[in-house]
């Protein structure tokens, strides 16, 4: 029986927005409604409300991570990150999970290499080619450090954001938008917002958690992971500054937002995403969204009552999420230091991406610097910031604008996002990720090029 068939069973409907429990509320849950208001508000504030502290405007969670990493002694930060990387490297061998597939074996080996690279950097005996400013130190300082802290700390507040009914409440109202456009549940809108104002690692943490709870199918989780897990709006500012686009920042931001989601709406209908099985996580009971036939407000509150009746204590909820966050961070960090480093070395010291750029020449043909734009598009699979550094030398604002959008809309890159996805249970392979990356880049160039000529 497919997961969707199982979810349509009458017994299942009692736990969905259209079921009786959703309509009437769960007995005894009204006494806990304050948890929905208080904990959801705290979670939403930490993830979604940018505030300015010390001249820096970002979400409170990012402020906490910045304060923590700047307050601790640098060696303490490095040792914590090394401990996480060592934990993530050892865990697959201790549990035996490294044997599951070729991909798990490949990343288990890559983690060992990444841990060695990390130790050599921290202790100061890394080879010159790895210790170069734009290589190992860039990965360690700009990606590993923030990800290593933001994922575990974010997991604590994630317990408040997704554990007390907010996702289900919002999902009922977002269903008419998310399902037709992206083939994902209404609750996936929370994932999309978390990525844009927070980071892809937070979005993936939410997606993986909800998928393993049976609230997303494998296809839905893959669509969300590859279609919504963008870098944050704060990092978009860095891309815009590098390309000299800050004088048209709002135009750049909203065009990027539109193009990113337009491309996602297209890729969900074509392979490989369209062919991923629509099944829930093995061994869990499906809790998939059902179409709402009556009052959306009534169904939304019914969902809140149902979730509150099933939610464990705050301590258990936070502990469970923190465990997941530490596990995910541990798996990501050594992969960034191996897979990410390999991509940067190839981009800097070989002509691989010059050659790879030829596959995008048919799509960049209408841009002023076609060859440069093609290379910039190709190099993004190694690290999302590299297209901006390549295109910064272009004399064409149109080309810079298009590549600025490509850097964000492509979503998939090996220096961080791919290791993040591999660290989850989301059923998408590396081969599929590469194909999706190509589709997203090609579609982004085609959609953005005429827009760029109009707005620049």
Secondary structure, 3 states (H helix, E strand, C coil): CCHHHHHCCHHHHCCCCCCHHHHHCCCCHHHHHHHHHHHHHHHHHHHHCEEEECCEEEEHHHHHHHHHHHHCCHHHHHHHHHHHHHHHHHHHHHHCHHHCCHHHHHHHHHHHHHHHHHHHHHHCCCCHHHHCCCCHHHHHHHHHHHHHHHHHHHHHHHHHHHCCCHHHHHHHHHHHHHHHHHCCCCCHHHHHHHHHHCCHHHHHHHHHHHHHCCCCCHHHHHHHHHHCCCCCHHHHHHHHHHCCCHHHHHHHHHHHHHHHHHHHHHHCCCCCHHHCCCCCCCCCCCCCCCCCCCCHHHHHHHHHHHHHHHCCCHHHHHHHHHHHHHHHHHHHHHHHHHHHHHHHHHHHHCCHHHHHHHHHHHHHCCCCCHHHHHHHHHHCCCCCCHHHHHHCCCCCHHHHHHHHHHHHHCCCCCCCHHHHHHCCCCCCCHHHHHHHHHHHHHHHHHHHHHHHHHHC
